[in-house]
Amino acid sequence: AVFDGEVGNYTENDMPNPLSVYSLTKLRGENAVLAANPQALVLRVNFYGWSISGKRSLAEYFVNNLAEQKLLKGFADVVFCPMMVLDLADTILEANEKA
């Protein structure tokens, strides 16, 4: 969300270029955390998982509506690389141990 999407395959060394209020506040939040604690770890992750009710997550929205053969509308100009929330939890623990 903090990059403009012009280049792709961004790394932490690329210059952010937020294009919306959401992405600007996200970047400012990251910067505020790092200013308060330079040792903090900022992870930019799209994650998915399953809720207790089975009705709250984006993944559940798609699964439930596809199961009911409903027409789904979504974005055509966005690329996501989501990570399962359990894998994310393991990755955070591993990154914290290495930091």
C-alpha positions in Angstrom: 0.0 0.0 0.0 2.9 2.4 0.5 4.2 2.0 -3.1 2.6 3.3 -6.2 2.8 0.0 -8.2 4.8 1.5 -11.1 7.8 -0.8 -10.7 6.8 -3.9 -8.7 8.8 -6.5 -6.8 9.6 -3.8 -4.2 12.2 -4.3 -1.4 12.6 -2.4 1.9 15.2 -0.3 0.2 12.8 1.1 -2.4 11.3 4.6 -1.9 7.7 4.5 -0.9 5.2 6.6 -2.9 1.8 6.4 -1.2 -1.1 7.4 -3.5 -4.0 7.4 -1.0 -4.9 8.7 2.4 -4.9 5.0 3.6 -1.4 4.4 2.3 0.0 7.7 3.5 -1.3 7.1 7.1 0.1 3.5 6.9 3.5 4.9 6.0 3.4 7.6 8.6 2.4 5.0 11.2 5.4 2.8 10.2 7.7 5.9 10.5 6.3 6.8 13.9 6.9 3.3 15.2 10.5 3.3 13.9 11.2 6.8 15.2 10.0 5.7 18.7 11.9 2.5 18.5 14.6 2.1 15.8 14.9 -1.6 16.7 11.2 -2.2 15.8 10.3 -4.6 13.1 7.9 -3.4 10.4 6.3 -6.1 8.3 4.2 -5.3 5.3 2.0 -8.4 4.9 -1.3 -9.3 3.3 -2.6 -12.2 5.4 -5.6 -14.4 5.4 -7.1 -16.9 7.7 -10.4 -18.3 9.1 -12.6 -16.6 11.7 -14.4 -18.4 14.5 -17.8 -17.6 12.9 -16.6 -18.6 9.4 -18.0 -15.4 7.9 -15.6 -12.5 8.7 -12.5 -12.9 6.5 -12.0 -12.1 2.9 -11.0 -15.7 2.2 -14.3 -16.8 3.8 -16.2 -14.3 1.7 -14.9 -15.9 -1.5 -15.2 -19.5 -0.3 -18.7 -19.0 1.0 -20.0 -17.1 -2.1 -18.3 -19.5 -4.5 -19.9 -22.5 -2.7 -23.3 -20.8 -3.2 -22.4 -20.1 -6.9 -22.8 -16.4 -6.4 -21.3 -13.9 -8.8 -18.2 -12.3 -7.2 -16.9 -8.8 -8.0 -13.4 -7.7 -7.1 -10.4 -5.8 -8.2 -8.9 -6.2 -11.7 -5.9 -4.0 -11.2 -4.4 -5.3 -7.9 -2.0 -8.1 -7.2 -2.0 -9.7 -3.8 0.5 -12.3 -2.4 -1.4 -13.3 0.8 0.2 -15.3 3.5 -1.7 -17.7 5.8 -2.0 -16.1 9.2 -0.5 -19.2 10.9 2.6 -19.0 8.7 2.8 -15.3 9.4 2.8 -16.0 13.1 5.7 -18.4 12.7 7.5 -15.9 10.5 7.1 -13.1 13.0 8.5 -15.3 15.8 11.4 -16.3 13.6 12.1 -12.7 12.6 12.0 -11.6 16.2 14.5 -14.2 17.2 16.9 -13.1 14.5 16.5 -9.3 15.3 
